[in-house]
Every structure is written in structure tokens, then in C-alpha cells.
Amino acid sequence: MKVSYFPGCTLKNKAKDLDLYAYKSAEALGVTLEEIENWQCCGGVFTTAKNEVATKLSSVRALKEACTKEQPLVTVCSACHNVIKQTNHAMQTDKDFAAKVNRYMNEDGGYSGETAVYHYLEMLRDLVGFDTLKEKVVNPLKGKKIAAYYGCLLLRPNSVMNMDDPENPTIMEDFIKALGADAVVYSMRNECCGGYVSVESPDLAKNKSNAVVNNAKAQGAEMIITACPLCKYNLVKNGADIPVVYFTELLAEALGVKEDTNE
Amino acid sequence: MNNNKYLREELLRQSGVNPKKCMKCGKCTATCPAFDEMEYHPHQFVSMVESGDIEPLLKSESLYKCLSCFACIDRCPRGVEPAKLVEAVRLSVIRKQGGNRLSADDVPSLLDEDVPQQLLVSAFRKYSK
């Protein structure tokens, strides 16, 4: 199976692990990630204002390329996923916005939201299947107590993201179980880490991040997994004393493709 | 007041929010992770924009504390989507000349060796035009 892939700025720099292990693991699962040609940064956050057009064009370009190749578009970073999926939804539902975008882009055929957008976790659940994933695991992570940290961007707004129940999600826990580990459920798993506010209100980010880590630890977690480089940064920077790891790294470890990646 | 009437309509149009749907239950504010840092809370953005009392919001630090976590959007039982209104008010400030909250000159002081690119692009998207 071939899918279009949008890595995003951070995955080519500070979060190279997230990208590299996504590739290696997909390969092991029989999925080829075809990187969007000349992709541009998604901008990190979706601007909800209806009259904000130019900042959403990079997402539309990526969506349009996947559409031309008749492939689903797969993202890994929570922020890229949120921006691209919300932009796609706006192209489907907001006619004025879509018309402005298409006039701006002036490309053959235009674009009106035809591409299916999958987060990598959704790709594992819906295209590969957690049962198939389980069968491909060569190094089951038995006995490890792992807490999934969803944060905000994977789940909300639910009317658009539609990934899982936004208040009681299971996709990351099912992922952890498929790898053979124990999933730790805790109440702060879908609360905010503080996000970009850490640039000017570090104390706010610290409070939010510590609340997440402390809650996960209180429920017995030995490790936290995330799909978001900013969540990871905030949790680690603010003193998480258990490992905070990208979910793709855990996946690569379970699939036995982690070791040969340290070139 | 005429100015405020125009601004109010502009904010409602660009956010798509209908504040009349609000039943003032306060759930948006109760769930807001930035509550402690905010002078005006999400429910106040809704009621103050609705009544045209917008000036205090334009000057408030609360504009820059919203985390864009979409919690108030998802948890509102009436689908009011307060964060979209917070965003619209913030944009009306930073879109003005000289309204930028963050400039490229600020970046070196924000960096440590682990700062993800995502942090900076998100902050610029929120604080500058």
C-alpha cells in the first residue's frame, strides 16, 4: 500500500526520531510513505477565523497533491494533523473559503476536500489494522506500563477530527496493547500541556505539563508516549522524571526495526 | 458605540460564533486550562462581545493566554465555540500595524537546544501577523 505523507517542519529537525521510526515501521508493515514533494510548513496551529486564507494554503497544496495521486494523506505530528484536517474540513464545508483558496491557487480542477486525511495512528487502526499490527510484533513490550498522552490536537475539535471519543479515547491504548504492553489510563491524558504559551508564560506550561506527568505516574505509568513534539518538549522541559517517547519509536522497537536506524 | 457595533459584527462574522446561543452555564470557563492566568474568561468573551463591551478585551493579556486547546469548543453544550471568538478578538489586535506581540528579534532569547520548530511557528501564528 502506498500513501502520501506529510512530515512537517519539526520532524525534519528536532523530532527526527518521530519521522525516521514512522518510515521504518511503515515499511515493516507493508506501507510505503511517499513524501509530498516540496511540502511547506503547516503553520503549527489552525487559525479558526474564516477570513484567514493565505496561512492555510500550504495545507491545501499538500491535500491537492495527495488527491492528484489518488492517495490518502498521512500525517504523524499532532499539530500538522490538526491543521491539515481542519483545513480539509473547511474546504469541504465553507464554500466562500474554498472559492477564495481556489482563486488564489489557480490550479487545474481546483480542490474541494476530496482527500482522506489519516493520522498515522488512524492508519494503523483503519488501514493496517491493530490485529495485523499485533501479528507483526517481533519484540512484544511485555510488562511495560505505558501511558498514552493524547493532548488536545489529535482529538479536538471532535466534530472535525473525528478520531475517537474525545473524552474517553482508546486508539492509543489499543495501540499500546497491540505492541504487547499494558496501557495506563489516567484522567489528564486529553488535557493541554500548555502548548506554545511556553514562549511567554513558562509557568503556565509548567503547571499544565506537571499535572499530566504526575497524574500518569500516580496511575502507575513508567513511560509516556506522544505524537506531538511540542507536548514532548513541554513535558520533558518541565521535569518529567519518566521517559517521554514518540509513539513511532515504541512501534519501531516492537517491530524490531529500531536497532539498525542509528546511522 | 458605533465603532463597537461594527467591530462586534466583524468579530461575529469572522469567527462564525453566535453568542445568543450561550445559556451561560460557564462550562467553557470551568474547563479552560488557562483559567488561572486569565483576566477575562471564555464565557466573558462571549457575553462582552455580545453586549458590545469589547474595548477591555482588546487590551487584555487574556488574549495571549488562550492555548488553542479547543476544550471550550468541544465541551460547550450549546456549540457556541468561545475560542473562535477569542481568536477573532486577538486577530483584530495583531492584524493592526504595530500590533505584533512577537518579532523575529525575540527568537534568540526564546531558544534552548531542544525547542521544537513547532513551538516557534505556532507562537508566530498566534502572536504576530
Interface residues (C-beta under 8 A of the other chain):
Chain A: G8 C9 T10 N13 K14 A15 C41 G43 G44 V45 T47 T48 A49 K50 N51 E52 T55 C77 A79 C152 L153 L155 R156 P157 N158 P166 E191 C192 G194 G195 Y196 V197 S198 V199 E200 S201 L204 N207 K208 C228 P229 L230 K232 Y233 V236 K237
Chain B: R13 Q14 S15 G16 P33 A34 D36 E37 Y64 K65 L67 S68 C69 F70 A71 I73 D74 E81 A83 K84 E87 A88 L91 L102 L110 D112 D114 V115 P116 Q117 Q118 L119 L120 V121 S122 A123 R125 K126 Y127
